[in-house]
Amino acid sequence: FGVLYSGAVSRNSVLALVKNVSVSRSTEICIHPGFPAPKNVPHYPQTEYNDFIASNARKIEHDVLVDKSVQTAIRRRGLTLRAYDGEAKQ
């Protein structure tokens, strides 16, 4: 999912995914939520990495994941969000 919507994840796109995803299979949602790092601070030697971690898209992805309507849709479908380590998220 995340590869196709990289930098363009929205509440509506995640709700559409949740509505249509198979409940009998695992689906990986590859997004990197967070809060943007300060712009023009070279955290990494690769410019594109710095551009990514400073992007406001990370905050948007964070906001989508904590959105009540997304959480409600996930619960109604009987889905479980898991972190990279496999632990269920509340």
TANOR-V966381 format. One record per backbone hydrogen bond with DSSP energy under -1.0 kcal/mol. NH is the residue of the N-H (numbers start at 1). CO is the residue of the C=O. If there is no record, write none. Layout:
# TANOR-V966381
NH:CO ; NH:CO
This chain:
# TANOR-V966381
5:1 ; 8:5 ; 14:10 ; 15:11 ; 16:12 ; 17:13 ; 18:14 ; 19:15 ; 20:16 ; 21:17 ; 31:29 ; 34:58 ; 37:53 ; 43:41 ; 50:46 ; 51:47 ; 52:48 ; 53:49 ; 54:50 ; 55:52 ; 58:55 ; 60:56 ; 61:57 ; 62:58 ; 63:59 ; 64:60 ; 65:61 ; 66:62 ; 71:67 ; 72:68 ; 73:69 ; 74:70 ; 75:71 ; 76:72 ; 77:73 ; 78:75 ; 79:74 ; 83:87 ; 86:83 ; 89:81
